[in-house]
Amino acid sequence: MLKTGVVSATFREKTVEEMIDLAKESGLDAIEWSGDIHVPHGNFNLAEKVGRQTRKAGLLTPSYASYYRAGQYKMPFRTVLDTAIALGAANIRVWAGEKGSGQADPAYIHAVYEDLKNITALAGQDGITVSVEYHANTLTDTPASTQALLAAVDDLYAYWQTSVGRTSAKELESLKELGERLTNVHVFYRQSTDFMPLAVGQGDWAQYTRYLARLPGDRFLFLEFVKGNEVRQFLQDAQTLKMLLGGGIT
């Protein structure tokens, strides 16, 4: 089943309470709380409080956006993991290093892969999955590099999002390549470098959501970027996303 949500970093300036109210107003199902702003790593009491507040509001906390960068060791993953546990998240989103696949040498790739193996195994002991961000300037910046990473690291999953410069046909192909290793999706629509209302890209997103709906299991589609960082636009995007999942747009 496909469910909806929002990444809390979409509105970095808002408080936890304001984000919960906004998610409720939008009619979305969940919030992916961000570790660099709303639920900082290591603040376990806050993480527990935010988890309780979110659930009390009838919202889900399926994933923790940790912004942990594998292979860099700038923060202890144990702290990230314990924060996710306190929050009540079943998945932790991380980044596959901080270099694009075209700039990374074999030693760097090996270091990132090994760290991902270690943190995936560690999280698995607590029944939590780890997913890499599908993102530029990391080792998941192309479909091929993402597939190589997933082939090398058992029990690792991946998010998906659109990329600049690819046709909708190529985007759909890259989405299909992830198959059941896909956990969640970040939703936005961009023309060149400009973010646009999601309704402008509804034709493309209708293709993606039709495919996603056929996959077994549950996945979340999180709104992430909003044109002008405006609440009104976010609420419109939320309605578009719900229409897409409800079959209202073809």
C-alpha positions as CSV (number, residue, x, y, z in Angstrom):
1,M,0.0,0.0,0.0
2,L,1.2,3.5,-0.8
3,K,0.9,6.1,2.0
4,T,1.7,9.8,2.0
5,G,3.9,12.0,4.2
6,V,6.2,15.0,4.4
7,V,9.9,15.4,5.2
8,S,10.1,17.8,8.1
9,A,13.1,19.6,6.6
10,T,10.7,20.9,3.9
11,F,9.9,23.6,6.4
12,R,13.0,23.9,8.5
13,E,11.8,27.1,10.1
14,K,8.7,25.5,11.7
15,T,8.6,24.0,15.1
16,V,7.8,20.3,15.7
17,E,4.3,21.3,16.8
18,E,3.8,23.5,13.7
19,M,4.9,20.6,11.5
20,I,2.5,18.2,13.1
21,D,-0.4,20.7,12.7
22,L,0.5,21.2,9.1
23,A,0.7,17.5,8.3
24,K,-2.7,17.0,9.9
25,E,-4.2,19.9,8.0
26,S,-2.8,18.5,4.7
27,G,-4.4,15.1,5.4
28,L,-1.1,13.2,4.9
29,D,-0.3,10.0,6.8
30,A,3.2,10.6,8.1
31,I,6.2,12.8,8.9
32,E,9.8,11.8,8.2
33,W,11.6,13.7,10.9
34,S,15.0,15.2,10.1
35,G,18.0,14.6,12.3
36,D,19.7,17.9,11.4
37,I,16.9,20.2,12.6
38,H,13.8,18.9,14.3
39,V,15.1,15.7,16.0
40,P,18.8,16.0,16.5
41,H,21.0,12.9,17.0
42,G,21.5,12.0,20.6
43,N,18.6,14.0,22.0
44,F,16.7,10.9,23.1
45,N,14.2,12.6,25.3
46,L,13.2,14.9,22.5
47,A,13.0,12.0,20.1
48,E,10.6,10.2,22.4
49,K,8.5,13.3,22.9
50,V,8.3,14.0,19.2
51,G,7.4,10.4,18.5
52,R,4.6,10.5,21.1
53,Q,3.3,13.8,19.8
54,T,3.2,12.5,16.2
55,R,1.4,9.3,17.1
56,K,-1.1,11.2,19.3
57,A,-1.9,13.4,16.3
58,G,-2.8,10.2,14.4
59,L,0.4,10.4,12.2
60,L,3.0,7.8,11.5
61,T,6.8,8.1,12.0
62,P,8.1,5.4,9.5
63,S,11.5,6.8,8.9
64,Y,14.2,9.0,10.4
65,A,16.1,11.3,8.0
66,S,19.5,11.0,9.7
67,Y,21.7,12.6,7.1
68,Y,24.4,10.2,8.2
69,R,27.1,10.0,5.5
70,A,28.5,6.5,5.3
71,G,32.2,6.2,5.3
72,Q,32.8,9.7,6.8
73,Y,32.4,8.9,10.5
74,K,31.4,12.4,11.4
75,M,28.8,11.1,13.8
76,P,28.5,7.8,15.6
77,F,25.9,5.6,14.0
78,R,25.0,4.1,17.4
79,T,23.7,7.5,18.4
80,V,21.7,7.8,15.2
81,L,20.3,4.4,15.7
82,D,19.3,5.0,19.3
83,T,17.6,8.3,18.3
84,A,15.6,6.4,15.7
85,I,14.6,3.8,18.3
86,A,13.5,6.6,20.7
87,L,11.5,8.3,17.9
88,G,9.8,5.0,17.0
89,A,11.0,4.9,13.4
90,A,11.4,1.6,11.6
91,N,13.8,2.9,9.0
92,I,16.9,5.2,8.9
93,R,17.7,7.2,5.8
94,V,21.4,7.8,5.2
95,W,23.6,9.1,2.4
96,A,26.2,7.0,0.5
97,G,29.2,9.1,1.2
98,E,29.8,12.6,0.0
99,K,31.4,12.0,-3.5
100,G,29.7,11.3,-6.7
101,S,30.3,7.9,-8.3
102,G,32.4,9.5,-11.0
103,Q,34.7,11.2,-8.6
104,A,35.2,8.3,-6.1
105,D,38.2,6.0,-6.3
106,P,38.1,2.3,-5.4
107,A,39.4,2.9,-1.8
108,Y,36.7,5.5,-1.2
109,I,34.0,3.2,-2.6
110,H,35.2,0.3,-0.4
111,A,35.1,2.5,2.7
112,V,31.5,3.6,2.1
113,Y,30.4,0.0,1.2
114,E,32.0,-1.4,4.4
115,D,30.4,1.3,6.6
116,L,27.0,0.6,5.1
117,K,27.5,-3.1,5.7
118,N,28.3,-2.4,9.3
119,I,25.5,0.0,10.1
120,T,22.9,-2.1,8.2
121,A,23.9,-5.1,10.4
122,L,23.8,-3.0,13.5
123,A,20.4,-1.6,12.8
124,G,19.1,-5.0,11.8
125,Q,19.8,-6.2,15.4
126,D,17.1,-3.8,16.5
127,G,14.7,-4.7,13.6
128,I,15.4,-1.4,11.8
129,T,16.2,-1.1,8.1
130,V,18.7,1.3,6.5
131,S,18.0,3.0,3.2
132,V,20.4,5.2,1.2
133,E,19.2,8.4,-0.3
134,Y,19.0,8.4,-4.1
135,H,21.0,11.6,-4.5
136,A,23.6,13.6,-6.5
137,N,27.1,13.8,-5.1
138,T,26.9,10.4,-3.5
139,L,27.5,6.8,-4.6
140,T,23.8,6.6,-5.5
141,D,23.9,9.4,-8.1
142,T,23.2,7.1,-11.1
143,P,21.0,4.0,-11.6
144,A,24.1,2.0,-12.3
145,S,26.0,3.1,-9.2
146,T,23.0,2.5,-7.1
147,Q,22.6,-1.0,-8.4
148,A,26.3,-1.7,-7.8
149,L,25.9,-0.6,-4.2
150,L,22.7,-2.6,-3.5
151,A,24.4,-5.7,-5.1
152,A,27.4,-5.3,-2.7
153,V,25.5,-4.6,0.5
154,D,22.9,-7.2,1.6
155,D,19.7,-6.0,3.4
156,L,20.3,-2.4,2.3
157,Y,17.5,-0.5,0.7
158,A,17.1,2.7,-1.3
159,Y,14.9,5.7,-1.6
160,W,14.1,7.1,-5.0
161,Q,13.6,10.6,-6.4
162,T,13.7,12.3,-9.8
163,S,16.9,13.8,-11.1
164,V,17.7,16.8,-13.2
165,G,18.0,16.2,-17.0
166,R,16.3,12.8,-17.3
167,T,13.2,12.2,-19.3
168,S,10.2,10.7,-17.6
169,A,10.8,7.4,-19.5
170,K,14.3,7.2,-18.1
171,E,13.1,8.2,-14.6
172,L,10.5,5.4,-14.7
173,E,13.2,2.9,-15.9
174,S,15.5,3.9,-12.9
175,L,12.6,3.4,-10.5
176,K,11.8,0.0,-11.9
177,E,15.4,-1.1,-11.5
178,L,15.1,-0.7,-7.7
179,G,12.2,-3.1,-7.5
180,E,11.6,-4.5,-4.1
181,R,14.8,-2.9,-2.7
182,L,12.9,0.4,-2.8
183,T,11.6,1.6,0.6
184,N,10.2,5.1,0.1
185,V,10.1,8.0,-2.4
186,H,10.7,11.7,-2.2
187,V,8.1,13.6,-4.2
188,F,8.6,17.0,-5.9
189,Y,8.5,18.4,-9.4
190,R,11.3,20.4,-10.9
191,Q,11.9,22.0,-14.2
192,S,15.6,22.5,-14.7
193,T,16.6,23.9,-11.3
194,D,13.2,25.5,-10.4
195,F,10.7,23.7,-8.2
196,M,7.2,23.8,-9.6
197,P,3.7,22.9,-8.2
198,L,3.4,19.1,-8.2
199,A,0.2,19.5,-10.4
200,V,2.5,20.7,-13.2
201,G,4.2,17.3,-13.2
202,Q,1.1,15.2,-12.5
203,G,1.4,13.4,-15.8
204,D,4.9,12.1,-15.0
205,W,4.0,11.3,-11.4
206,A,0.9,9.4,-12.5
207,Q,3.3,7.0,-14.3
208,Y,5.5,6.6,-11.3
209,T,2.7,6.1,-8.8
210,R,0.9,3.5,-11.1
211,Y,4.1,1.4,-11.1
212,L,4.6,1.9,-7.3
213,A,1.1,0.8,-6.6
214,R,1.8,-2.6,-8.2
215,L,4.7,-3.4,-5.9
216,P,4.1,-5.6,-2.9
217,G,4.4,-4.1,0.6
218,D,4.0,-0.7,2.0
219,R,5.8,2.5,0.9
220,F,5.7,6.1,1.8
221,L,5.7,9.0,-0.7
222,F,7.1,12.0,1.2
223,L,6.7,15.5,-0.2
224,E,10.1,17.2,0.1
225,F,10.5,20.4,-1.9
226,V,7.8,23.0,-2.4
227,K,7.8,25.9,-4.8
228,G,8.6,29.1,-2.9
229,N,8.6,27.3,0.4
230,E,5.0,28.3,0.7
231,V,2.5,26.6,3.0
232,R,-0.4,27.2,0.5
233,Q,1.6,25.5,-2.2
234,F,2.4,22.6,0.1
235,L,-1.3,22.1,0.8
236,Q,-2.0,22.1,-2.9
237,D,0.8,19.6,-3.5
238,A,-0.6,17.3,-0.8
239,Q,-4.0,17.3,-2.5
240,T,-2.3,16.5,-5.8
241,L,-0.4,13.6,-4.3
242,K,-3.5,12.2,-2.6
243,M,-5.4,12.4,-5.9
244,L,-2.6,10.6,-7.7
245,L,-2.7,7.7,-5.2
246,G,-6.5,7.7,-5.3
247,G,-6.5,7.3,-9.0
248,G,-7.9,10.8,-9.6
249,I,-5.3,11.7,-12.2
250,T,-4.4,9.6,-15.2
